[in-house]
C-alpha cells in the first residue's frame, strides 16, 4: 500500500479518546496479516479495525475506482460515510487531500463512463443495464416510430442477438477487457511454488472486475468491488478452493485457463 500520498508512519488510536469504541478482537481488515500495533476500534458495521488497516482498505477501493467506502468483510454490505472513514482511519491532512481529489476524479470518470452520445442523434444516453451492450435511444425511438438501439462498445447501430456482454455483430466490435485477459503476460508467483501458466490479470468470478495479482503473498485476492475473495489460480471462491488446498500451494484442479467471458454482477437490489 505504498505511495507518496499516504504516510508510511503507523497510526495508533489513543485509548483515552472516549469517542472510539474499543474492542478486544482481531483487526478484521488486516488482510495481509501486517499485525498493526494499534488498539482495535469498532466501525459502525460492527467490525474491528485499526487506523492503518482501514486506511489501506479504503485506499485500495479508491485505486480500483470505487467511489463508495464499503466494509471489506464478506457478507457485510455496510457503506461507511467519508466522515466516518476520516475519523476512524485518523486520516492526515495529506491523506484527506489525496482521498478527496481521487474521489472527485472517480466521480467524473463514472459520469463519463455511464453516459455516451447516441451515434444517430447525438443526444446523451445513460446505460442502465451492464449485462447488455445494446442500449436504446429513446429520442431516436420516438422520432422513428420504432426501437432504435446502438452498441455501447462500438457506437454503431445494434446488429445481432441480445443481450450480449462481449460484442455486437458489427465488424470491428471487440471488448478491451477480453483483449486484456487474452493478451496479458503470465505471472510468476513468489510464494506459490510450481504455479505456472497463470495470467497476471483475472476477471472476478462474481462481478467481472479486472484484478491484477502482485505475485507476492498468497494466491487469494479480495475484490474491492464485490468483496468476494477468490483464488487467482483456479478462479474459484476461496472457501471452495480451500476445501482441497491451502493458500500457498497449487490447486488440486490446476490453473484455470484464460477467461473468455466476463461475469456480470447481479447485485441484490436491496444491498
Backbone bond lengths (Angstrom), bond angles and torsions (degrees), N, CA, C in turn:
res aa  C-N    CA-C-N  psi(-1)  N-CA   C-N-CA  omega(-1)  CA-C   N-CA-C  phi
1 X - - - 1.457 - - 1.527 109.60 -
2 X 1.311 117.69 41.82 1.444 120.72 -176.90 1.501 112.00 -72.86
3 X 1.330 117.16 -166.34 1.447 121.28 178.64 1.508 110.01 123.93
4 X 1.362 115.80 142.53 1.447 119.31 -173.78 1.518 113.17 -78.12
5 X 1.334 118.23 -2.73 1.451 120.43 -179.52 1.530 112.17 -95.34
6 X 1.309 117.36 -12.09 1.459 120.73 -177.81 1.518 108.81 -117.31
7 X 1.302 116.03 129.76 1.452 120.17 -177.04 1.526 110.87 -63.52
8 X 1.333 115.82 141.61 1.464 120.60 176.50 1.529 111.09 -90.14
9 X 1.327 117.55 -7.13 1.458 120.77 178.79 1.523 109.02 -75.80
10 X 1.333 115.83 133.73 1.458 119.10 -178.00 1.519 110.66 -71.51
11 X 1.318 115.64 130.50 1.466 121.97 178.35 1.526 108.76 -93.92
12 X 1.311 115.88 142.91 1.463 121.21 -174.15 1.526 109.21 -135.07
13 X 1.331 116.52 135.12 1.454 120.81 176.12 1.534 111.16 -67.72
14 X 1.321 115.12 147.02 1.462 121.48 174.53 1.524 108.26 -92.61
15 X 1.310 116.65 114.64 1.464 121.23 -176.09 1.526 113.81 -62.37
16 X 1.323 116.89 -16.45 1.464 119.23 179.09 1.527 112.16 -85.36
17 X 1.320 117.27 -6.42 1.466 120.95 -179.45 1.524 108.60 -81.48
18 X 1.309 116.69 106.99 1.469 121.77 -175.27 1.531 112.88 -77.78
19 X 1.332 118.02 -2.57 1.472 119.60 177.92 1.520 111.41 -79.73
20 X 1.334 117.23 -9.67 1.461 121.85 175.99 1.528 109.45 -101.12
21 X 1.314 115.69 147.34 1.462 120.90 173.65 1.526 107.66 -101.51
22 X 1.319 117.22 102.52 1.452 121.34 -177.22 1.526 110.77 -84.43
23 X 1.338 115.47 143.31 1.461 121.37 -177.87 1.521 109.66 -135.21
24 X 1.306 115.98 153.30 1.461 122.08 179.67 1.534 107.95 -99.27
25 X 1.332 115.34 72.42 1.465 121.22 -179.21 1.520 109.53 -140.45
26 X 1.318 116.09 169.70 1.456 120.02 178.40 1.526 109.65 -69.78
27 X 1.327 115.42 156.72 1.462 121.91 175.13 1.527 107.37 -75.73
28 X 1.326 116.60 104.58 1.462 120.53 -170.39 1.526 114.24 -78.10
29 X 1.324 118.10 -8.55 1.469 120.56 175.68 1.530 112.04 -103.53
30 X 1.307 116.38 5.35 1.474 120.06 179.69 1.523 109.21 -83.62
31 X 1.349 115.74 70.58 1.458 120.45 -174.15 1.527 113.16 -67.96
32 X 1.328 117.32 -23.93 1.462 120.81 -179.06 1.520 112.42 -96.06
33 X 1.335 116.10 8.29 1.469 121.74 177.58 1.533 111.98 55.28
34 X 1.336 116.03 46.87 1.460 120.30 179.85 1.522 112.22 -82.39
35 X 1.336 117.54 -14.37 1.455 123.10 173.57 1.529 112.07 54.50
36 X 1.314 115.51 64.01 1.458 120.99 179.95 1.525 110.60 -66.28
37 X 1.339 115.67 149.48 1.461 121.29 -171.94 1.523 113.57 -78.94
38 X 1.316 117.76 -17.22 1.463 120.58 -173.27 1.523 112.61 -64.62
39 X 1.342 116.81 150.49 1.472 119.42 167.76 1.523 109.55 -58.67
40 X 1.334 117.13 160.15 1.458 121.42 -179.47 1.528 109.41 -95.65
41 X 1.337 114.92 138.65 1.463 119.92 176.30 1.522 108.26 -123.06
42 X 1.321 115.81 154.57 1.461 120.40 -174.87 1.529 111.16 -96.72
43 X 1.348 114.81 129.82 1.455 120.85 175.40 1.524 109.81 -77.55
44 X 1.332 117.31 172.14 1.467 121.36 179.98 1.518 111.98 -63.47
45 X 1.352 116.99 -21.98 1.463 120.55 178.95 1.516 112.49 -82.69
46 X 1.353 116.69 -9.54 1.454 120.72 179.24 1.508 114.83 98.85
47 X 1.344 118.20 -2.62 1.458 120.41 179.99 1.524 111.33 -92.48
48 X 1.333 115.36 148.40 1.457 122.02 -175.42 1.524 110.66 -90.86
49 X 1.338 115.78 137.41 1.462 121.17 -178.41 1.520 109.94 -139.56
50 X 1.316 115.00 168.53 1.460 122.76 164.04 1.525 106.16 -116.59
51 X 1.322 118.75 160.90 1.470 119.09 -179.25 1.525 112.72 -60.37
52 X 1.336 118.10 -31.65 1.463 120.59 -178.85 1.525 111.46 -73.55
53 X 1.343 116.98 -44.58 1.464 118.75 -179.13 1.521 110.46 -65.54
54 X 1.336 116.60 -37.38 1.461 120.19 178.46 1.523 111.14 -67.70
55 X 1.328 117.04 -42.78 1.467 120.44 176.80 1.514 110.41 -59.92
56 X 1.321 116.75 -46.12 1.465 121.08 -178.33 1.522 111.55 -62.57
57 X 1.337 116.89 -43.62 1.458 120.29 -179.00 1.531 111.33 -65.17
58 X 1.325 116.31 -45.02 1.464 119.48 -178.63 1.525 111.46 -68.25
59 X 1.311 116.39 -34.12 1.463 118.29 176.48 1.523 110.44 -67.43
60 X 1.331 116.45 -38.65 1.459 120.35 177.37 1.528 110.06 -60.56
61 X 1.325 117.17 -42.21 1.463 120.54 177.39 1.524 110.82 -58.77
62 X 1.331 116.63 -45.17 1.460 120.40 179.51 1.524 111.43 -64.10
63 X 1.322 116.51 -41.05 1.470 120.41 -179.70 1.528 111.60 -64.08
64 X 1.332 116.23 -28.11 1.464 120.83 178.18 1.526 111.89 -87.67
65 X 1.327 117.12 2.42 1.453 120.15 176.84 1.504 115.17 86.63
66 X 1.344 117.08 14.69 1.458 120.14 179.44 1.524 110.03 -82.92
67 X 1.306 116.82 136.12 1.458 120.97 -178.32 1.522 112.64 -98.64
68 X 1.346 117.50 -5.85 1.462 121.61 179.22 1.521 109.52 -115.97
69 X 1.317 115.26 145.62 1.465 120.71 176.19 1.526 107.90 -96.58
70 X 1.322 115.93 103.40 1.464 122.30 -175.75 1.521 108.99 -116.12
71 X 1.315 116.58 141.00 1.459 121.92 179.95 1.523 111.05 -52.71
72 X 1.323 115.46 140.83 1.458 119.66 -177.57 1.509 114.69 -86.71
73 X 1.332 118.09 0.11 1.453 120.17 -177.85 1.523 110.55 -83.19
74 X 1.323 116.02 134.81 1.458 121.33 179.72 1.526 110.45 -59.23
75 X 1.321 115.10 132.58 1.456 120.34 178.90 1.512 114.45 88.40
76 X 1.335 117.27 -3.53 1.463 120.53 179.12 1.521 109.02 -106.58
77 X 1.321 117.01 119.42 1.454 121.96 -178.44 1.524 112.71 -100.09
78 X 1.307 117.41 10.13 1.456 121.24 -174.31 1.526 111.33 -66.40
79 X 1.317 115.89 129.41 1.460 121.91 174.36 1.529 108.52 -102.13
80 X 1.334 115.19 128.87 1.458 119.92 179.03 1.525 109.89 -92.05
81 X 1.304 116.48 144.29 1.467 119.60 173.98 1.524 109.16 -73.25
82 X 1.322 115.29 157.66 1.463 119.21 176.81 1.519 110.55 -61.64
83 X 1.332 116.92 -35.06 1.461 120.75 178.54 1.522 111.13 -61.97
84 X 1.345 116.82 -41.00 1.461 119.67 178.49 1.522 110.81 -66.02
85 X 1.336 116.12 -41.05 1.465 119.65 178.98 1.525 110.55 -62.10
86 X 1.334 117.35 -44.10 1.468 121.00 178.83 1.518 111.06 -56.38
87 X 1.323 115.56 -46.05 1.466 120.54 -177.24 1.528 111.44 -69.76
88 X 1.343 116.32 -52.10 1.459 120.26 -172.71 1.530 112.65 -73.30
89 X 1.327 117.93 -27.09 1.465 121.05 178.79 1.528 111.85 -90.89
90 X 1.326 116.55 -1.46 1.472 121.02 -177.42 1.530 110.47 50.60
91 X 1.334 116.16 46.08 1.463 119.90 -176.39 1.525 111.26 -60.31
92 X 1.313 115.95 132.25 1.454 122.02 176.16 1.527 109.13 -77.91
93 X 1.338 118.80 165.57 1.472 120.16 176.38 1.532 112.44 -55.84
94 X 1.334 116.33 -38.11 1.466 119.52 179.17 1.526 111.25 -67.10
95 X 1.336 116.44 -39.36 1.460 120.29 178.57 1.519 111.05 -67.58
96 X 1.333 116.79 -40.55 1.461 120.20 177.88 1.523 110.69 -60.85
97 X 1.320 116.75 -42.60 1.469 120.38 179.14 1.525 110.29 -61.44
98 X 1.335 116.19 -44.42 1.471 119.91 178.81 1.520 111.35 -63.60
99 X 1.329 117.26 -46.67 1.462 121.04 -179.49 1.526 110.64 -59.75
100 X 1.329 117.18 -47.33 1.458 120.56 -174.33 1.517 112.25 -68.20
101 X 1.315 117.35 -40.16 1.463 120.20 177.14 1.528 110.60 -65.45
102 X 1.329 116.45 -40.12 1.459 120.07 179.28 1.518 110.89 -67.17
103 X 1.326 117.38 -40.28 1.459 121.23 178.12 1.529 111.22 -62.15
104 X 1.318 116.88 -40.86 1.471 121.03 177.97 1.529 110.33 -63.80
105 X 1.333 115.73 -41.80 1.460 120.02 179.91 1.527 111.70 -64.71
106 X 1.338 116.58 -40.82 1.464 121.04 178.89 1.520 110.64 -65.16
107 X 1.343 116.87 -42.39 1.462 120.82 -179.42 1.526 110.89 -61.43
108 X 1.321 116.32 -42.43 1.465 119.83 179.02 1.521 110.77 -66.92
109 X 1.328 116.45 -40.21 1.464 120.48 179.10 1.524 110.72 -64.64
110 X 1.330 117.12 -38.79 1.462 120.87 178.29 1.519 111.49 -65.02
111 X 1.333 116.04 -38.64 1.468 119.47 177.83 1.525 110.33 -62.26
112 X 1.330 116.58 -43.77 1.460 120.00 179.11 1.530 111.26 -68.76
113 X 1.311 116.43 -36.59 1.465 121.42 -177.05 1.516 112.16 -65.07
114 X 1.322 117.25 -39.86 1.461 121.13 -172.38 1.526 114.10 -91.44
115 X 1.337 117.16 -2.07 1.460 120.45 -179.26 1.522 110.17 -131.22
116 X 1.320 116.50 129.01 1.465 122.57 175.92 1.525 108.88 -136.28
117 X 1.325 114.95 157.19 1.462 119.65 177.95 1.520 109.90 -82.15
118 X 1.312 115.82 133.90 1.460 120.89 175.54 1.531 108.93 -58.91
119 X 1.333 119.39 130.27 1.469 121.01 -178.84 1.529 113.49 -65.30
120 X 1.322 116.58 -17.48 1.470 120.46 -178.33 1.528 111.95 -90.18
121 X 1.342 117.73 -53.46 1.465 121.01 -173.95 1.527 113.55 -109.39
122 X 1.330 117.33 -7.98 1.473 124.13 178.30 1.526 114.02 70.00
123 X 1.322 117.72 9.07 1.461 121.33 176.63 1.536 109.23 -76.66
124 X 1.336 119.59 135.50 1.464 121.07 178.58 1.535 111.69 -60.24
125 X 1.346 115.16 133.74 1.467 121.30 178.81 1.521 108.23 -125.79
126 X 1.314 116.75 134.82 1.459 121.80 179.01 1.522 110.01 -99.62
127 X 1.319 115.70 129.90 1.467 120.80 177.41 1.519 109.47 -85.93
128 X 1.317 116.22 126.14 1.461 121.50 -176.80 1.524 113.38 -108.00
129 X 1.337 117.49 -21.95 1.466 121.36 -176.14 1.520 109.20 -116.37
130 X 1.334 116.62 104.86 1.463 120.31 -178.73 1.516 113.09 -74.66
131 X 1.327 117.61 -7.03 1.467 120.21 179.57 1.526 111.63 -90.00
132 X 1.318 117.99 6.30 1.468 120.97 -178.66 1.523 109.11 -146.00
133 X 1.343 116.09 123.27 1.461 120.81 177.80 1.527 112.52 -75.56
134 X 1.319 116.92 -16.55 1.465 120.44 179.27 1.529 109.53 -79.91
135 X 1.337 115.55 123.31 1.457 121.66 -177.43 1.526 109.19 -123.56
136 X 1.305 115.50 132.44 1.464 120.07 -179.33 1.526 110.77 -90.29
137 X 1.352 115.60 130.97 1.457 121.01 171.59 1.521 107.56 -93.02
138 X 1.315 116.31 112.03 1.456 119.82 -176.99 1.519 111.84 -69.02
139 X 1.328 116.06 -31.44 1.464 119.41 178.82 1.527 111.03 -63.28
140 X 1.345 116.50 -48.14 1.467 120.45 178.64 1.528 111.02 -67.12
141 X 1.327 116.17 -37.27 1.462 120.13 178.86 1.527 110.59 -60.73
142 X 1.313 116.60 -43.33 1.462 120.50 179.08 1.533 111.55 -65.32
143 X 1.336 115.42 -42.14 1.464 119.28 -177.73 1.526 111.92 -68.84
144 X 1.340 117.16 -40.20 1.460 121.64 -175.14 1.523 112.63 -84.08
145 X 1.324 116.47 -18.70 1.448 119.33 -177.43 1.512 113.28 76.61
146 X 1.328 116.77 11.41 1.459 122.22 176.48 1.522 108.41 -152.49
147 X 1.315 115.70 159.78 1.462 119.99 -174.97 1.527 111.28 -61.44
148 X 1.341 115.20 129.92 1.464 120.38 173.49 1.522 107.42 -119.53
149 X 1.331 115.29 120.58 1.455 121.10 -178.65 1.520 109.45 -127.60
150 X 1.318 115.16 145.25 1.471 119.76 178.80 1.519 109.35 -129.62
151 X 1.319 115.29 163.78 1.468 121.72 -178.91 1.524 109.32 -85.77
152 X 1.300 115.94 124.96 1.463 121.85 179.84 1.521 111.93 -64.10
153 X 1.329 116.25 -23.11 1.458 121.20 -174.51 1.522 112.84 -88.13
154 X 1.325 116.87 -50.68 1.468 119.69 -176.71 1.523 112.80 -101.97
155 X 1.334 117.46 -6.83 1.469 123.31 178.32 1.529 112.47 57.56
156 X 1.325 114.86 42.99 1.458 121.20 172.08 1.523 108.26 -122.68
157 X 1.329 116.28 160.61 1.450 118.78 177.96 1.521 109.54 -55.63
158 X 1.331 116.52 136.85 1.461 121.11 -172.57 1.516 112.26 -61.88
159 X 1.342 114.47 136.78 1.456 121.88 172.46 1.515 108.82 -129.78
160 X 1.330 116.26 138.98 1.455 120.21 174.78 1.514 113.22 100.24
161 X 1.333 115.03 176.88 1.469 120.62 -179.41 1.532 111.10 -71.08
162 X 1.298 114.93 164.69 1.460 121.16 175.68 1.532 108.80 -152.15
163 X 1.336 117.67 161.85 1.467 127.87 5.18 1.525 112.87 -77.99
164 X 1.324 116.00 150.83 1.460 122.43 175.82 1.522 108.99 -140.92
165 X 1.328 115.18 148.36 1.463 120.07 179.87 1.526 112.41 -114.31
166 X 1.350 117.27 -7.94 1.462 119.24 -175.96 1.524 112.75 -96.75
167 X 1.318 117.58 -51.23 1.456 121.72 -178.29 1.521 109.20 -170.72
168 X 1.339 116.23 167.43 1.459 120.37 171.75 1.521 108.09 -98.96
169 X 1.319 118.20 -172.02 1.465 120.94 -177.20 1.521 113.63 -91.70
170 X 1.323 118.06 8.22 1.463 120.35 174.65 1.523 110.10 -71.69
171 X 1.337 116.58 142.98 1.465 120.86 176.60 1.524 109.66 -60.55
172 X 1.324 116.18 135.17 1.460 121.32 175.94 1.506 115.33 86.13
173 X 1.326 117.76 1.54 1.463 119.84 178.46 1.523 108.92 -84.28
174 X 1.316 117.07 121.56 1.459 120.36 -179.76 1.522 109.72 -148.01
175 X 1.308 115.42 158.87 1.455 122.29 -179.10 1.524 110.32 -93.72
176 X 1.333 116.66 121.72 1.460 120.15 177.23 1.527 111.32 -63.81
177 X 1.342 116.17 -36.06 1.464 119.66 -179.98 1.528 110.97 -64.66
178 X 1.345 116.33 -43.63 1.464 119.20 178.74 1.521 110.94 -66.85
179 X 1.329 116.92 -34.92 1.465 120.15 176.46 1.520 110.33 -63.47
180 X 1.332 116.63 -39.95 1.464 121.05 177.32 1.523 110.83 -62.46
181 X 1.328 116.92 -45.42 1.467 120.51 179.48 1.526 111.40 -63.07
182 X 1.319 115.92 -35.57 1.464 120.21 -177.49 1.530 112.29 -75.34
183 X 1.343 117.44 -33.24 1.460 120.23 -170.49 1.522 115.35 -107.54
184 X 1.333 118.57 -7.63 1.461 119.06 -178.09 1.532 110.41 -65.52
185 X 1.336 117.85 149.14 1.475 120.50 -179.34 1.522 111.86 -71.34
186 X 1.326 115.20 164.36 1.460 120.00 175.04 1.524 109.75 -73.28
187 X 1.322 115.07 159.14 1.457 121.67 179.31 1.530 109.05 -104.48
188 X 1.325 115.63 146.57 1.468 121.25 174.23 1.529 106.94 -111.39
189 X 1.324 116.58 105.36 1.460 120.96 -178.51 1.531 110.42 -71.79
190 X 1.337 116.01 134.35 1.454 120.75 178.65 1.523 111.92 -81.88
191 X 1.330 116.61 -27.05 1.472 119.26 -172.37 1.527 113.70 -119.29
192 X 1.338 117.31 5.01 1.466 120.52 176.92 1.525 107.56 -122.69
193 X 1.321 117.95 98.46 1.469 120.71 -176.09 1.527 112.19 -66.07
194 X 1.320 114.92 148.14 1.471 123.10 174.90 1.525 113.60 63.26
195 X 1.337 116.02 21.86 1.472 119.64 177.32 1.522 108.43 -96.02
196 X 1.309 115.89 87.78 1.459 120.57 -176.91 1.527 110.27 -114.57
197 X 1.332 114.92 157.09 1.456 120.65 176.67 1.513 114.51 79.89
198 X 1.349 116.75 18.08 1.464 120.25 -179.93 1.524 109.27 -100.53
199 X 1.328 118.40 126.32 1.467 119.98 177.68 1.522 110.83 -66.20
200 X 1.331 116.82 151.75 1.472 120.20 -176.25 1.521 112.19 -80.09
201 X 1.342 117.96 -8.47 1.461 121.88 178.19 1.521 108.62 -127.19
202 X 1.313 116.01 133.94 1.465 122.23 176.66 1.530 109.22 -128.87
203 X 1.335 115.32 152.33 1.457 120.44 169.94 1.520 107.69 -90.05
204 X 1.331 116.94 129.72 1.463 120.50 178.20 1.522 109.29 -54.67
205 X 1.342 118.44 129.01 1.467 120.69 -177.52 1.523 113.94 -66.75
206 X 1.328 116.93 -12.02 1.460 119.95 179.90 1.523 112.78 -97.58
207 X 1.340 116.77 -49.96 1.472 118.86 -173.28 1.521 114.12 -115.42
208 X 1.337 117.94 -10.18 1.458 120.17 177.09 1.511 115.62 87.73
209 X 1.330 118.88 -0.68 1.464 120.72 178.17 1.527 110.05 -63.19
210 X 1.339 116.71 139.78 1.460 120.41 178.00 1.522 109.31 -82.83
211 X 1.335 116.08 127.74 1.457 121.78 -179.33 1.520 109.54 -125.49
212 X 1.321 115.48 142.41 1.460 120.62 177.11 1.521 109.29 -112.92
213 X 1.328 116.57 133.31 1.463 120.89 179.27 1.523 109.02 -86.72
214 X 1.314 116.45 142.33 1.465 121.62 -177.91 1.524 112.45 -76.10
215 X 1.343 116.86 -12.75 1.473 125.72 -175.27 1.531 111.70 80.69
216 X 1.327 116.94 -6.01 1.460 120.84 178.50 1.526 109.77 -104.00
217 X 1.309 115.45 170.55 1.469 122.46 178.86 1.531 110.56 61.20
218 X 1.321 117.80 -158.95 1.461 120.66 -173.84 1.525 111.40 -80.30
219 X 1.313 116.01 178.60 1.464 121.33 -174.95 1.525 113.03 -81.91
220 X 1.335 117.39 -6.48 1.463 120.78 -176.95 1.524 111.56 -92.86
221 X 1.318 116.03 147.00 1.462 121.65 175.89 1.529 108.55 -132.69
222 X 1.321 115.39 153.74 1.466 121.43 175.45 1.520 107.86 -106.78
223 X 1.314 116.70 123.96 1.462 120.71 178.64 1.526 108.68 -75.27
224 X 1.333 118.81 121.13 1.459 120.02 -178.58 1.519 113.47 -69.55
225 X 1.329 116.92 -17.57 1.465 119.10 -178.88 1.529 111.85 -80.29
226 X 1.338 116.31 -53.63 1.470 119.61 -176.41 1.520 112.86 -104.08
227 X 1.358 116.76 -8.97 1.467 123.85 176.60 1.524 113.50 72.01
228 X 1.316 117.73 12.17 1.461 120.68 177.96 1.529 109.03 -83.78
229 X 1.324 116.40 133.87 1.458 121.42 175.95 1.523 108.62 -94.04
230 X 1.332 116.00 129.20 1.462 118.96 179.95 1.519 110.53 -138.83
231 X 1.322 114.99 161.61 1.463 122.15 -179.51 1.524 108.99 -84.25
232 X 1.322 116.26 129.03 1.463 121.01 -177.88 1.521 111.76 -71.80
233 X 1.322 117.04 -21.22 1.466 120.50 -178.18 1.529 112.31 -82.05
234 X 1.325 116.82 -56.26 1.468 120.11 -175.67 1.526 112.77 -95.88
235 X 1.351 116.89 -8.49 1.475 124.23 179.07 1.531 111.39 59.50
236 X 1.335 116.17 32.07 1.460 120.95 171.67 1.523 107.97 -103.80
237 X 1.334 116.46 155.27 1.457 117.79 175.42 1.526 107.56 -59.23
238 X 1.319 115.87 147.67 1.465 120.78 -172.51 1.521 112.73 -57.58
239 X 1.320 116.69 -39.69 1.474 119.61 -179.29 1.521 110.97 -59.51
240 X 1.321 117.45 -37.55 1.467 121.34 179.45 1.519 110.61 -72.54
241 X 1.341 116.45 -42.82 1.470 120.58 -179.61 1.524 111.27 -62.93
242 X 1.325 116.66 -39.15 1.465 120.92 -175.08 1.526 113.50 -71.49
243 X 1.323 117.73 -9.02 1.463 119.44 176.35 1.517 111.35 -65.19
244 X 1.352 115.90 -26.04 1.458 119.68 -176.47 1.528 113.91 -123.12
245 X 1.323 117.95 -10.55 1.471 119.77 -179.76 1.520 108.64 -153.95
246 X 1.355 115.93 167.97 1.457 117.97 177.21 1.525 109.50 -110.08
247 X 1.322 116.05 -176.22 1.461 121.61 -166.22 1.515 115.50 -71.47
248 X 1.345 118.01 -13.92 1.457 119.47 -174.82 1.529 112.97 -119.78
249 X 1.333 116.94 19.93 1.463 119.42 173.78 1.526 108.57 -129.78
250 X 1.316 115.64 160.52 1.454 119.77 179.58 1.527 110.50 -66.52
251 X 1.315 116.31 153.98 1.459 121.69 -175.04 1.524 111.14 -77.32
252 X 1.311 115.84 147.24 1.463 120.84 178.37 1.528 110.58 -60.44
253 X 1.310 115.95 -36.66 1.476 120.07 -179.47 1.517 113.07 -80.00
254 X 1.345 117.04 -3.07 1.452 120.87 178.78 1.524 112.48 84.77
255 X 1.329 114.90 -175.22 1.463 121.12 179.55 1.524 109.11 -83.83
256 X 1.320 116.00 125.75 1.468 120.17 179.26 1.521 109.84 -65.66
257 X 1.331 118.19 144.22 1.467 120.50 178.05 1.521 111.47 -65.41
258 X 1.296 116.00 168.22 1.463 119.87 176.79 1.523 109.85 -59.53
259 X 1.307 115.37 139.88 1.457 120.11 -177.34 1.532 110.86 -74.03
260 X 1.307 115.74 140.09 1.460 121.38 -179.98 1.522 112.24 -114.30
261 X 1.313 116.86 4.36 1.464 122.29 174.99 1.516 107.83 -147.89
262 X 1.314 116.16 158.73 1.462 121.55 -178.33 1.517 109.18 -114.05
263 X 1.324 117.47 121.29 1.474 120.20 179.88 1.522 112.05 -60.15
264 X 1.315 115.97 148.38 1.460 122.32 175.12 1.514 108.21 -106.68
265 X 1.306 116.10 131.19 1.462 121.33 -177.10 1.513 110.15 -81.85
266 X 1.320 116.07 115.89 1.455 121.79 176.10 1.514 108.26 -97.25
267 X 1.328 115.56 86.37 1.458 120.97 -175.93 1.526 111.30 -70.88
268 X 1.325 112.92 149.33 1.456 118.95 172.02 1.513 108.55 -67.38
269 X 1.325 119.79 122.68 1.450 120.83 -175.69 1.515 114.52 -61.45
270 X 1.329 116.85 -16.45 1.465 119.23 179.41 1.505 112.29 -91.73
271 X 1.376 117.53 -6.43 1.452 119.36 -176.77 1.507 111.73 -87.89
